[in-house]
Amino acid sequence: MDKFLQIVGALICLVALSLMLFILSASQERGDGVTLLLGMLPFGIPSIIGGAVLAAFGSILEQLKAIRKATEQQAEVLMDNRSSS
């Protein structure tokens, strides 16, 4: 689940940014690029931030898995030491 969220979040950011840049470059020929960019910002910025949040949450899940694994290993070592003494 963690890698999936990281990939989906990165794809959302990449697609949103590339669409904004593509539309902006296409509209520069007509001369209304700034107006179109201002119209895209209320929808584009939240999608980019949402993708970054998804990717960050996937990274947090990955770190939590590593912490849980280390905690379980530490508990095993402590139980082995307790039973051998």
C-alpha positions in Angstrom: 0.0 0.0 0.0 2.9 2.4 0.8 4.5 2.1 -2.7 1.1 2.3 -4.3 0.4 5.6 -2.6 3.8 7.0 -3.4 3.4 6.1 -7.1 -0.2 7.4 -7.3 0.8 10.6 -5.6 3.7 11.2 -7.9 1.6 10.5 -10.9 -1.0 12.9 -9.8 1.6 15.6 -9.4 3.3 14.9 -12.6 0.0 14.8 -14.7 -1.3 18.0 -13.1 1.9 19.9 -13.7 2.3 18.6 -17.2 -1.3 19.4 -18.1 -0.9 22.9 -16.7 2.3 23.5 -18.6 0.9 22.0 -21.8 -2.2 24.2 -21.7 -0.1 27.2 -20.8 2.3 26.7 -23.7 -0.6 26.1 -26.1 -2.3 29.3 -25.0 0.8 31.4 -25.3 0.3 31.5 -29.1 -3.1 33.2 -28.7 -1.8 35.6 -26.0 -4.1 34.7 -23.2 -1.7 32.5 -21.2 -1.7 34.6 -18.0 -5.5 34.6 -17.9 -5.7 30.9 -18.5 -3.0 30.2 -15.9 -5.0 32.3 -13.3 -8.1 30.3 -14.1 -6.2 26.9 -13.7 -4.6 27.7 -10.3 -7.7 27.1 -8.1 -8.0 23.6 -9.6 -4.4 22.8 -10.4 -2.7 23.8 -7.1 -5.0 21.6 -4.9 -4.5 18.6 -7.1 -0.7 19.0 -7.0 -0.8 19.4 -3.2 -3.1 16.4 -2.9 -0.7 14.3 -4.9 2.2 15.4 -2.7 0.2 14.6 0.4 -0.6 11.1 -0.9 3.1 10.5 -1.7 4.1 11.7 1.7 1.5 9.5 3.4 2.9 6.5 1.5 6.4 7.4 2.7 5.1 7.6 6.3 3.5 4.2 5.9 6.8 2.8 4.7 8.6 4.2 7.7 6.0 2.9 10.1 6.4 -0.6 8.6 10.2 -0.4 9.3 9.6 0.8 12.8 7.2 -2.0 13.5 9.6 -4.6 12.1 12.5 -3.2 14.2 10.2 -3.2 17.3 9.2 -6.9 16.8 12.9 -7.9 16.3 13.8 -6.1 19.5 11.0 -7.8 21.4 12.2 -11.2 20.1 15.8 -10.5 21.2 14.6 -9.4 24.7 12.4 -12.4 25.0 15.3 -14.7 24.0 17.6 -13.0 26.6 14.9 -13.3 29.3 14.3 -17.0 28.6 18.1 -17.9 28.5 18.9 -16.3 31.8 
